[in-house]
Amino acid sequence: MSSKPNVCIVGSINMDLTVTTESMPMQGETVLGDQFFTNPGGKGANQAVAAARMGADVTFIGAVGDDPFGKHLLENLRNEGVAADGVDTMSESATGTATIILSDNDNRIIVAPGANRDVTSDRVAEYRNLIQNSDIVLLQLEVPMDTIAFTAEAAEQAGVPVVLNPAPFQSLPEEVLNSARYMTPNEIELASLQNEAEFPLIKEKSIVTRGEQGVSFVVNGAEQKVPSHAIQVKDTTGAGDTFNGALAAELASGTALERAVATANAAAALSVEKIGAQGGMPYRQDVVTFLQGKD
């Protein structure tokens, strides 16, 4: 049995189609782009790669289409050390895609879920042992909400903590809010969560990513803050996913919350120095060296 922390991720797998341009097109406008890239993506897959690079054993439950994108993405996960036995290939669905427009260190993203819609609770139930044998379960909201609810309940029953990244934002069932040990909204998502009846509970368990303002979270009723790092920003795509994957890996290893947040914050900072959601994700030694330079 591995002594490494085990993170189980149930989530999305996409191919990112990225174009860079000097100016964002207005409605009805056509502009010339600069460069075009295809990169592995999807919040679930991104977070899996981030956790694996931070030293965790990662198991993944998801789906891709029976197409070239799907084959490439499965190969990429395995090359990153992610156990993809829980990823099914769907013959009647296309692999999910995300179309990304990148301009002036900002991005606009349109996601076509494709096979990610086929990640049903019945499909997750077939791989329930992966949840039960993990130290942390990490969830996002790019697969059906019924699946999120089922997975959170299965993890809770197995005594496995759940980290829930409520992105892209949608209203959450009460049972999901109650099952999550930690939630990782950004500022916009936290503002949207204020409409939930359980917001006081949500706020207590939230680790809020605030961009240039760093990260805030609550310990014993008192708000704690971790400042951001001065970094040369090239592409913010995937920074949040890097934070979540790194956080899950740290928590799974038994790291105290304050240290886990600081480590994840540093990993996210390093990730924006390169283009591509997964391409810029740092390895654990990169983060350790970076933090040692800050001490």
Secondary structure, DSSP 4 states (H G I P E B T S, - for coil): ---S-EEEEE---EEEEEEEESSPPPTT----EEEEEEEEE-HHHHHHHHHHHTT-EEEEEEEEESSHHHHHHHHHHHHTTEEEEEEEEETTSPPEEEEEEEETTEEEEEEE-GGGGG--HHHHHHTHHHHHT-SEEEE-SSS-HHHHHHHHHHHHHTT--EEE---S-----HHHHHH-SEE--BHHHHHHHTTSTTHHHHHHHBEEE-GGG-EEEEETTEEEEE-------S--TTHHHHHHHHHHHHHHTT--HHHHHHHHHHHHHHHTTSSSTTTTPPPHHHHHHHHHHH-
